[in-house]
Amino acid sequence: VAGGRALRWASGRAPARGLRASPRARSAMPSWIIDRYGSNEVLRFTRDMMFPIIHFPNEVIIKVHAASLNPIDLSMRSGYGATALNMKRDPLKLKTGETEFPLTLGRDVSGVVMECGLGVSYFKPGDEVWAAIPPWKQGTLSEFVVASGNEVSFKPKCLSHTEAAALPYVGLTAWSALNHVGGLNQSNCSGKRILILGASGGVGTFAVQLMKAWDAHVTAVCSHDASPLVKKLGADDVIDYKAGNLEEQLKTLPLFDFILDNVGGSTEKWALDLLKKWSGATYVTLVTPFLINMDKLGVADGMLQTGVTVGSKTLKHLLKGVHYRWAFFMPSGPSLDEIAELVDSGKIQPVIDEVFSFSEVPKAFQKLEGGHARGKTVINVISRQ
C-alpha cells in the first residue's frame, strides 16, 4: 500500500482542475475549542469556528465522523508544550498580533475526504480515510479538519469510523518507538523478548498487538483488572505492578531484548538493568522532558538542556552495554498504510474504553482525566458510527 502511494505520487502531476470552494461554501462550523489554558472549564462549544482552508497543494479537508482523545489533549488543554508548539506554528513569528487561540484539541480522525488541494492525486472527495493530526495544527474535535496528504491514509475497510478513530495517534506513537527508533520490524522480532511497561493504555495495547504480529515474546505490565484484556491481546506474560515490588517481580524473569516504557518516573532508574548487556538491547521511553524544558527555560535553553540530558543518558547506558532512546509521535500516512494492512488482516484491533457523543466532549475529558483507561476514549462527531 505504501509503495502504491509512492508510485501514484511519482506518476506525474495531479489532474488539472479549477479551484472551487467547499461543497457548502461555508465559513463556520461546530467545534469544541479553548480560548485559554486551564482545566475542564476552559472547553467551549461554538458553531462559529472558522471553516478550514486549503493553503497548500498537498492538503485535504476531511469531514470528521469520529475522533478520540489522548493524554496529550489533557496536557495541551493545560498549556503543556505551548512554547515549542507555538514556535512550530509560526517559526518566523510573522503573526505577532495573534495567538494560538481559539484552539481545537483532538488528534485522531476517521472520516471522509471533502476537498483536495491541486497537488493531491492519491485521494479524492468521498474517500474514507483516517489520520493523526500533529499537535501544532488545529485538532479534530470539529466538523471538519485540514490535513496534509502525507499524514492521511485510507481507513481500514474492516473498521467503522468509531473503531478507526481509536488507532492513528497511539498506533503511530508506538510505531515510532518500536520501528523508527527501536529498529524492530517484521523480519527481526521473532523470538525477541519484549517488555512493555504501561500495557493497558492506548499505546500499550497497540504495542502488545504489533509485537505479537511480528512474532515476539511479550511481557506486559499493567494492573490486575486489566490483565484479562492484555492477555486477550496476546501477551505471553502479564505482570501486576500492584502485586508487589515491580522491579523484584521482573528480575525473576529472563533478561529482555527491548523495553518500551509508557510510564516513566522511577521506572527509568532500574528498568535498563533488565536488558541483555552487549547484545544491542534497547530501552525506549515515551516520557521525555523536551516540551517541559522549553516551557520552563525557553526555546534555546530548553533545547540545550534537553540535548545535554539525552546525550549524557545515552552515553552512560552505552558504557553499560545497552541503548537508551527517546521516542515521539510522528505523523505518517505511509506508516498508517502499513498499520491498516495489519488491521485488515486481523492482527491488530482497536481497543475502546468508552464512546461519547459530540455533545459530551467535556465528559470524555473527565473520563480520560480519571486515568486507568483500558484503551481509547472515542468521540462520535456524527452519530451512529
Secondary structure, DSSP 8 states (H G I E B T S, - for coil): -HHHHHHHHHT-----------TT--SEEEEEEESS-SSGGGEEEEEEEE-----STTEEEEEEEEEEE-HHHHHHHTTTTHHHHHHHH-TT---TT--S-SEE---EEEEEEEEE-TT--S--TT-EEEEE--TTS--SSBSEEEEEGGGEEE--TTS-HHHHTTSHHHHHHHHIIIIIIT---TTT-TT-EEEEESTTSHHHHHHHHHHHHTT-EEEEEE-GGGHHHHHHTT-SEEEETTSS-HHHHHHTS--BSEEEESS-TTHHHHHGGGB-TTTT-EEEES--SHHHHHHHH-HHHHHHHHHHHHHHHHHHHHTTT-EEEE------HHHHHHHHHHHHTTS----EEEEEEGGGHHHHHHHHHT---SSEEEEESSS--
